[in-house]
Amino acid sequence: MPPSNWPDEIHRVLAAQRVRIVGYVPDAGHKRLIELCHADAGIRAVPLTTEEEGIGLAAGAWLGGEKTALLMQSSGVGNLINVLGTVKTCRFPLLMIVTMRGEQGEFNPWQLPMGRATAAVLGAMGVSVEAVSSASEAASTIETAVRKAFDAQESIAVLISQRMIGIKSFEEQANQ
């Protein structure tokens, strides 16, 4: 069973760093963090139908003086390739927190290609990548990422290891 406190720690950091908008594509790996954002009166949690919408949300929020974080799964990173060019060209800050799939123990073969390519794809598009493989690293890594993104106006993605969210089987997935 993966540790359950890392979403609470990430939420605490987002709130302390005055991230006011959190866009997300529904994801079981981010479930607890999404719930915490919805329950926080200081954060507006915005459900997205696709990851690309999150880039527009982040750009608009930044133009309005607000900080945004985008939550997604590694398979959704593949949907961002073209629109990440906008981030690079317009030079606005972008913070993404990505739950990883396709790592060791993955049960779904459709998750393998993008899971294995996520860091390289983001790097090729000019996004700095940080990886978190244990709950004890989550808060400090996110805090550093928030500062890098908004103080230096950089694009950064924090990849949350599949070991932290847990590995499911097809049977477990079907029963949810």
Summary of the structure (lengths in Angstrom):
residues: 176
radius of gyration: 15.0
end to end distance: 16.2
largest distance: 44.9
contacts: 581
relative contact order: 0.18
helix: 54%
strand: 19%
